[in-house]
Amino acid sequence: MKTSLRLFIAQAALVAAGACVVASASAAEVVIYAPTAPPAVRYEPAPAPRAGYVWDHGHWRYERGHYVWIAGHWQAERVGYHWMPGHWVEHGPNWRWIEGHWA
């Protein structure tokens, strides 16, 4: 009987731990909405290619009621993947930021 109870407690602990992992993984995603379209993208010359990295161009970030320019930066390359830069998409009357990611 004690073995069954221990097994049940161990299974319940695993289920609870799994739920925490799922919750923390979904909580990591930040969804940003802006009430107006972002300004035109600034021209930013890309630096010379750099082995093992890809250039992520600058973009507008919406914070505290207005847009702020974020300069481009290097992303460490992931072999076998392609960098998809972040971008704004119209979402009804608002705009939504889609974070850059590897695909």
SVG drawing of the C-alpha trace seen along z (x, -y; Angstrom):
<svg xmlns="http://www.w3.org/2000/svg" viewBox="-10 -58 44 60">
<polyline fill="none" stroke="black" stroke-width="0.4" points="0.0,0.0 2.8,-2.4 4.4,-1.7 1.2,-2.7 1.0,-5.9 4.6,-6.8 4.1,-6.1 1.0,-8.3 2.8,-11.1 5.8,-10.8 3.4,-10.9 1.5,-13.9 4.8,-15.7 5.9,-15.1 2.5,-16.3 2.8,-19.5 6.4,-20.1 5.3,-19.6 2.5,-22.2 5.0,-24.7 7.3,-24.2 4.5,-24.8 3.3,-27.8 6.8,-29.4 7.4,-28.7 4.2,-30.4 4.8,-33.3 8.1,-33.9 6.3,-35.1 5.6,-38.8 2.9,-40.1 3.3,-43.8 0.4,-45.8 0.6,-49.5 -2.3,-51.7 -0.7,-53.3 1.5,-52.2 5.3,-52.3 7.3,-55.1 9.1,-54.2 12.1,-52.0 15.4,-53.9 18.1,-53.2 20.9,-51.5 23.9,-50.2 24.6,-46.6 28.2,-45.9 30.5,-43.6 29.6,-39.9 30.9,-38.2 31.6,-34.5 29.2,-32.7 26.7,-35.5 23.8,-37.1 22.9,-40.8 19.5,-41.6 18.5,-45.0 17.2,-47.8 13.5,-48.2 11.0,-50.3 9.9,-49.1 6.8,-50.5 7.2,-51.4 5.5,-53.8 3.2,-55.3 5.7,-56.0 8.1,-54.3 11.8,-54.0 14.4,-53.0 16.4,-49.8 19.7,-49.6 20.6,-46.5 22.8,-43.9 24.5,-40.5 22.7,-37.2 24.9,-34.1 24.2,-31.8 22.3,-28.6 23.5,-26.0 20.6,-24.6 18.3,-27.5 17.3,-30.8 16.9,-34.1 13.4,-35.6 13.7,-39.2 11.0,-40.8 8.4,-42.9 5.1,-44.7 1.8,-43.5 -1.5,-45.2 -4.0,-43.5 -7.4,-45.1 -7.1,-48.7 -3.8,-48.1 -0.3,-46.8 1.4,-43.7 5.1,-43.0 6.2,-39.6 9.6,-38.8 12.5,-37.7 13.3,-34.0 15.1,-31.1 13.2,-28.9"/>
</svg>
